[in-house]
Every structure is written in C-alpha cells, then in structure tokens.
Amino acid sequence: MAEFQKQLQRDAAACEALLKQMIINMAGPASRLNAAMNYAVLNGGKRMRAAMVLGAARMAGDASDAAKDVVKTSDAADDAADAAGVNRTNGPLRTAAAIECLHAYSLVHDDLPAMDDADMRRGQPSCHQKFDEATAILAGDALQTMAFEILADDATHADPAVRVWLITELAKSSGLAGMAGGQMLDLEAETRPFNLAQTSEMQMMKTGALISCAVKSGGIVGGADSALLAAQAAYAKNLGLAFQIADDLLDHDGDAALVGKPVGQDEARGKAGFVALMGAQAAAAEARRLIDEANQALVPWQGAGDYMKNLALFAITRKT
C-alpha cells in the first residue's frame, strides 16, 4: 500500500504540473478569468480521476512514446510526468488533465448559490467567493471547453478516431445522461423524496459517470483490447457508486477540517442520501461490497491491476 500511495502522489504531481503549464500557456487579455481557472483547477484535491486514467492506461500497457507532436512543458512537469511512469506528451497524462478540467468545472458550478450554495471547497473559499459569481461561471465554462480542446489535440493521440472516441465518452458523461442530468436530479431531491433506486440512479449520473469515463478513457488511450475495456467498465460502474456512498458517509460523520467543507449539508438541505436511506453501517457495508465486485472484474489481469484495486479501496477509506 505504501508503494501505491507513492504512485498516487506521483500521478497527482504529474497531472498538476501539466495543468499548470497549460493554463499559463493560455494566458491572454482576460487575466482575471485565467486566474479563476487556475484557482479552480489547482486548489488541491486528490486527483483521483486523473489516477484512474493513468492506472487504466498502464494496465493497457500504453506505449505512447510514439506520439509525434511534442508539447512544451516546464522542467517540473517533465520530472513529475516521468516519475508517474508516462510520457508527458502522450495520451494518458493529457487525458487525465482533460478529465480534471471537466471535474473542476463541475465543482465550480455545483458550489454556486443557485446550486449547492457552498462557500468552501477543499478548505478554501469556493471560486465564486474568491472572485465573484459571474467570473466563477465563466471559469467553469472555460474549463469545460478546455477539457475538449485537450482531447481534440493530436498530441493526445495520433489517431483522430481515438480522439473522437475520447471526446464522445467525455461528452456523454457530462451531459443530460451524465453529470448535468444528475445535478438536476440532485436539485429535485431537495423538494421531493427519492427512494434508494432513484438515489442510486442520480448518483450514477452525477458522480459515477465521470468516474466511469476516467477509467474507460485511460483504457482507450492506452490501447486496451475489448476484453480489458469491458472489465474496466464493470470495475468503474461499481467504483462510481461506492465513491459516492463514501462521500455521503463523510458528509454524515466526517471531520469538516479534513473534508475541507462543512459536513451535514445533505441532511440540512433535506436530501435523502445513502446514509439516510440505508443507515451508516449498511451504507459502509454496501460500499465495501461494491469495491469487492469492482476489483473482482480485474482479477484476470493479476498484478497489472493492483494499482486500480488499491485505488478502489482508497476511494472508500479516504478521510477527505
């Protein structure tokens, strides 16, 4: 587990270094917007989705040194990317950065007064508190489009069909059938009761869709065959729901200082999450069952899947 933690940190450092350099390179006359984007995407976080991309790509035995177009990055990005075990100019790291941009956009918009009305994120003022609501909206918009810009660039993959595949997966996971639709249902859950099946469906869209996209995209860009892609999809589906149950447990009894935002928000807003519907003990048991099922899908790949298996366990034992 110690080696897993080191690799997780290396993956996070590689992704953050590349994101920082990308945003610096995008600097233009709208400097306040650039600053808000930087604040939103580089304000901490575990980079779990980036790790999912990179781990899934490593499972596929990615050999992306064949990338033809080299993206100029800082020495820090070079070192961090090399330490992560992936070439900084290839698909896996760029795909991980795209997923993190999309995730950051969703958090910025979720925190807005019209949505979850959250003043804190990762122990710091949320983007609209640090800047203002209009700037936060634009920062989210720009980060969302940046995600697709990264994937569309031929530095991400030499084959345009693969780039279109990645873009399609991200679009599906973030639209009506994914995060946006899930957020709509989440807002409706404040005004009408949701049963367990409805809550599971909502969370599979709001949280699980992007997690599934991260894992599948790693496999795609890494060149996984159909058998591995199917196994990774099964793994991701179970992981996505378990991840949200863990979030609900943190909101129920987590330490606000560690979580980085107030806890008990779901109960205060009248949302019937997994803990309210199942009880804390049953919810924790269900999360563990889902992780066991997720990891079972990767058994045929033995050692190649160890990082992903440890990542799944970390997802339900984390304190933030």
C-alpha positions as CSV (number, residue, x, y, z in Angstrom):
1,M,0.0,0.0,0.0
2,A,2.9,2.3,0.6
3,E,4.1,2.0,-3.0
4,F,0.5,2.7,-4.1
5,Q,0.5,5.9,-2.1
6,K,3.8,7.0,-3.7
7,Q,2.5,6.3,-7.2
8,L,-0.8,8.1,-6.4
9,Q,1.3,11.2,-5.4
10,R,3.4,10.9,-8.5
11,D,0.4,10.7,-10.7
12,A,-1.2,13.8,-9.0
13,A,2.1,15.8,-9.3
14,A,2.4,14.9,-13.0
15,C,-1.2,16.0,-13.7
16,E,-1.0,19.2,-11.7
17,A,2.3,20.2,-13.3
18,L,0.9,19.7,-16.8
19,L,-2.4,21.6,-15.9
20,K,-0.4,24.5,-14.5
21,Q,1.7,24.8,-17.6
22,M,-1.3,24.5,-19.9
23,I,-3.2,27.3,-18.1
24,I,-0.1,29.5,-18.1
25,N,0.3,29.0,-21.8
26,M,-3.3,30.0,-22.3
27,A,-2.8,33.4,-20.7
28,G,-4.5,36.3,-22.7
29,P,-6.2,39.6,-22.1
30,A,-8.8,38.1,-19.8
31,S,-6.3,37.7,-16.9
32,R,-9.0,37.6,-14.2
33,L,-10.6,34.6,-15.9
34,N,-7.3,32.9,-16.3
35,A,-6.6,33.4,-12.6
36,A,-10.0,32.0,-11.7
37,M,-9.4,28.9,-13.8
38,N,-6.0,28.4,-12.2
39,Y,-7.6,28.8,-8.8
40,A,-10.4,26.3,-9.5
41,V,-8.3,23.5,-11.0
42,L,-5.2,23.8,-8.9
43,N,-6.6,24.3,-5.4
44,G,-5.8,20.9,-4.1
45,G,-7.7,17.7,-4.4
46,K,-6.6,14.1,-4.6
47,R,-6.6,13.8,-8.4
48,M,-8.5,10.5,-8.1
49,R,-9.9,10.8,-11.6
50,A,-6.5,11.5,-13.1
51,A,-5.1,8.5,-11.2
52,M,-7.9,6.4,-12.7
53,V,-7.0,7.4,-16.2
54,L,-3.3,6.8,-15.7
55,G,-3.8,3.5,-13.9
56,A,-6.1,2.2,-16.6
57,A,-3.7,3.2,-19.3
58,R,-0.8,1.5,-17.5
59,M,-2.9,-1.7,-17.3
60,A,-3.3,-1.5,-21.1
61,G,0.5,-1.4,-21.5
62,D,0.4,2.1,-23.0
63,A,3.4,2.8,-25.3
64,S,2.7,6.4,-26.2
65,D,6.3,7.4,-26.8
66,A,5.2,7.1,-30.4
67,A,3.4,10.5,-30.1
68,K,4.7,12.6,-32.9
69,D,3.9,16.1,-31.6
70,V,5.8,17.3,-28.5
71,V,4.1,19.7,-26.2
72,K,6.5,22.1,-24.4
73,T,6.2,21.8,-20.7
74,S,8.2,23.0,-17.7
75,D,11.0,21.1,-16.1
76,A,8.7,20.4,-13.2
77,A,6.1,18.8,-15.5
78,D,8.8,16.8,-17.2
79,D,10.1,15.4,-14.0
80,A,6.7,14.7,-12.5
81,A,5.4,13.1,-15.6
82,D,8.5,10.9,-15.9
83,A,8.1,9.9,-12.3
84,A,4.5,8.9,-13.0
85,G,5.6,6.4,-15.5
86,V,4.0,8.0,-18.5
87,N,5.5,10.3,-21.2
88,R,4.2,13.8,-20.6
89,T,3.4,14.4,-24.3
90,N,1.2,11.3,-24.7
91,G,-2.4,10.5,-24.3
92,P,-2.7,9.2,-20.8
93,L,-1.4,12.3,-19.0
94,R,-3.2,14.7,-21.3
95,T,-6.4,12.7,-21.0
96,A,-6.1,12.8,-17.2
97,A,-5.7,16.6,-17.4
98,A,-8.8,16.9,-19.5
99,I,-10.8,14.8,-17.0
100,E,-9.6,17.0,-14.2
101,C,-10.6,20.2,-16.0
102,L,-14.1,18.8,-16.5
103,H,-14.3,17.8,-12.9
104,A,-13.1,21.2,-11.7
105,Y,-15.7,22.9,-13.9
106,S,-18.5,20.8,-12.3
107,L,-17.3,21.7,-8.7
108,V,-17.2,25.4,-9.5
109,H,-20.8,25.3,-10.8
110,D,-22.0,23.0,-8.1
111,D,-20.8,25.5,-5.5
112,L,-22.8,28.4,-6.9
113,P,-25.6,29.9,-4.9
114,A,-28.1,28.7,-7.5
115,M,-26.9,25.1,-7.0
116,D,-25.4,23.8,-3.7
117,D,-24.6,27.3,-2.4
118,A,-21.2,26.2,-0.9
119,D,-18.8,28.8,0.5
120,M,-15.9,26.4,0.9
121,R,-14.1,23.9,-1.3
122,R,-11.1,21.9,-0.2
123,G,-10.6,24.1,2.8
124,Q,-10.5,27.3,0.8
125,P,-13.2,29.8,-0.4
126,S,-15.1,28.4,-3.3
127,C,-14.4,30.1,-6.7
128,H,-17.4,32.4,-6.6
129,Q,-16.4,33.6,-3.1
130,K,-12.8,34.1,-4.1
131,F,-13.7,36.0,-7.3
132,D,-17.4,36.6,-8.0
133,E,-20.4,34.6,-9.4
134,A,-20.0,35.8,-13.0
135,T,-16.3,35.0,-13.0
136,A,-16.9,31.6,-11.5
137,I,-19.5,30.8,-14.1
138,L,-17.1,31.8,-16.9
139,A,-14.2,29.9,-15.3
140,G,-16.4,26.7,-15.2
141,D,-17.4,27.3,-18.8
142,A,-13.7,27.8,-19.9
143,L,-12.5,24.7,-18.0
144,Q,-15.2,22.6,-19.6
145,T,-14.2,23.7,-23.1
146,M,-10.5,23.3,-22.2
147,A,-11.2,19.6,-21.5
148,F,-12.4,19.0,-25.0
149,E,-9.7,21.2,-26.5
150,I,-7.1,19.0,-24.9
151,L,-8.7,15.8,-26.1
152,A,-9.1,17.1,-29.7
153,D,-5.4,18.0,-30.0
154,D,-3.4,15.4,-32.0
155,A,-0.8,15.5,-29.2
156,T,-3.3,13.4,-27.2
157,H,-3.4,10.6,-29.8
158,A,-2.1,10.3,-33.3
159,D,-5.3,8.6,-34.5
160,P,-8.3,11.0,-35.0
161,A,-10.7,8.2,-34.4
162,V,-9.4,7.6,-30.9
163,R,-9.6,11.3,-30.2
164,V,-13.2,11.4,-31.3
165,W,-13.9,8.3,-29.1
166,L,-12.4,10.1,-26.1
167,I,-14.4,13.3,-26.8
168,T,-17.6,11.3,-27.2
169,E,-17.1,9.5,-23.9
170,L,-16.5,12.7,-22.1
171,A,-19.5,14.4,-23.7
172,K,-21.8,11.6,-22.7
173,S,-20.6,11.5,-19.2
174,S,-21.0,15.3,-18.7
175,G,-24.3,16.0,-20.4
176,L,-28.0,15.1,-19.9
177,A,-27.4,11.4,-19.2
178,G,-24.4,12.2,-17.0
179,M,-23.3,15.0,-14.6
180,A,-25.7,17.7,-15.8
181,G,-28.7,15.4,-15.6
182,G,-27.5,14.0,-12.3
183,Q,-27.1,17.5,-10.8
184,M,-30.7,18.3,-12.0
185,L,-32.0,15.3,-10.2
186,D,-29.9,16.2,-7.1
187,L,-31.6,19.6,-7.0
188,E,-35.0,17.9,-7.4
189,A,-34.1,15.6,-4.4
190,E,-34.4,18.7,-2.2
191,T,-38.0,19.1,-3.0
192,R,-39.4,15.6,-3.3
193,P,-38.5,12.3,-1.7
194,F,-36.1,9.9,-3.6
195,N,-36.1,6.2,-2.8
196,L,-32.9,4.1,-2.9
197,A,-33.2,3.2,-6.5
198,Q,-33.8,6.8,-7.6
199,T,-30.9,7.9,-5.4
200,S,-28.6,5.3,-6.9
201,E,-29.6,6.4,-10.5
202,M,-29.0,10.0,-9.6
203,Q,-25.5,9.4,-8.2
204,M,-24.5,7.1,-11.0
205,M,-25.2,10.1,-13.3
206,K,-23.8,12.9,-11.1
207,T,-20.7,11.2,-9.7
208,G,-20.4,7.8,-11.3
209,A,-20.5,8.9,-15.0
210,L,-17.2,10.9,-14.9
211,I,-15.5,8.2,-12.8
212,S,-16.5,5.6,-15.4
213,C,-15.3,8.0,-18.2
214,A,-12.0,8.4,-16.5
215,V,-11.3,4.6,-16.3
216,K,-12.6,3.9,-19.8
217,S,-10.7,6.8,-21.3
218,G,-7.5,5.5,-19.7
219,G,-8.1,2.1,-21.3
220,I,-9.0,3.7,-24.7
221,V,-6.0,6.0,-24.9
222,G,-3.7,3.2,-23.6
223,G,-4.8,0.8,-26.3
224,A,-6.7,-1.7,-24.2
225,D,-8.3,-4.6,-26.1
226,S,-12.1,-5.3,-25.9
227,A,-11.8,-7.7,-23.0
228,L,-9.9,-5.3,-20.8
229,L,-12.2,-2.4,-21.8
230,A,-15.2,-4.4,-20.7
231,A,-13.6,-5.3,-17.4
232,Q,-12.6,-1.7,-16.7
233,A,-16.1,-0.6,-17.5
234,A,-17.5,-3.1,-15.0
235,Y,-14.9,-2.0,-12.4
236,A,-15.7,1.7,-13.0
237,K,-19.5,1.2,-12.6
238,N,-19.2,-0.3,-9.2
239,L,-16.5,2.1,-8.1
240,G,-18.6,5.1,-9.1
241,L,-21.4,4.2,-6.8
242,A,-19.1,3.2,-3.9
243,F,-17.3,6.5,-4.3
244,Q,-20.5,8.4,-3.8
245,I,-21.5,6.3,-0.8
246,A,-18.2,7.2,0.8
247,D,-18.9,10.8,0.1
248,D,-22.2,10.5,1.8
249,L,-20.6,8.8,4.8
250,L,-18.1,11.7,5.0
251,D,-20.9,14.2,4.9
252,H,-22.6,12.3,7.7
253,D,-19.8,11.8,10.2
254,G,-16.6,13.2,8.6
255,D,-14.3,15.8,10.1
256,A,-15.0,19.1,8.4
257,A,-11.4,20.2,8.9
258,L,-10.2,17.2,6.9
259,V,-13.1,17.2,4.4
260,G,-12.4,20.9,3.6
261,K,-16.0,22.0,3.7
262,P,-19.0,21.9,6.2
263,V,-20.4,18.4,6.8
264,G,-24.1,17.5,7.3
265,Q,-25.1,19.5,4.2
266,D,-27.3,16.8,2.7
267,E,-29.4,16.5,5.9
268,A,-29.6,20.2,6.2
269,R,-30.9,20.5,2.6
270,G,-33.4,17.7,3.1
271,K,-31.6,15.3,0.7
272,A,-32.1,11.6,1.4
273,G,-28.7,10.2,0.6
274,F,-27.4,6.7,1.1
275,V,-26.8,7.1,4.8
276,A,-30.3,8.4,5.4
277,L,-31.9,5.6,3.4
278,M,-29.7,2.7,4.5
279,G,-28.1,3.7,7.8
280,A,-24.4,4.4,8.2
281,Q,-23.4,0.8,8.9
282,A,-25.3,-0.7,6.0
283,A,-24.1,2.1,3.6
284,A,-20.4,1.3,4.6
285,A,-21.0,-2.4,4.0
286,E,-22.6,-1.7,0.6
287,A,-19.6,0.4,-0.4
288,R,-17.2,-2.4,0.5
289,R,-19.4,-4.9,-1.4
290,L,-19.3,-2.7,-4.5
291,I,-15.5,-2.3,-4.2
292,D,-15.0,-6.1,-3.9
293,E,-17.2,-6.6,-7.0
294,A,-15.3,-3.9,-8.8
295,N,-11.9,-5.5,-8.1
296,Q,-13.2,-8.9,-9.0
297,A,-13.6,-7.7,-12.6
298,L,-9.8,-7.1,-12.7
299,V,-8.7,-10.4,-11.3
300,P,-7.7,-11.9,-14.7
301,W,-5.1,-9.2,-15.0
302,Q,-3.4,-10.0,-11.7
303,G,-0.5,-7.7,-10.9
304,A,-1.3,-5.3,-13.8
305,G,-4.5,-4.3,-12.0
306,D,-3.0,-3.9,-8.4
307,Y,-2.9,-0.1,-8.7
308,M,-6.5,0.1,-9.7
309,K,-7.6,-2.3,-6.9
310,N,-5.7,-0.3,-4.3
311,L,-7.3,2.9,-5.8
312,A,-10.7,1.4,-5.3
313,L,-10.0,0.6,-1.7
314,F,-8.6,4.0,-1.1
315,A,-11.8,5.5,-2.5
316,I,-13.9,4.2,0.4
317,T,-11.4,4.6,3.2
318,R,-10.3,8.2,2.5
319,K,-11.0,10.9,5.0
320,T,-11.3,13.8,2.5
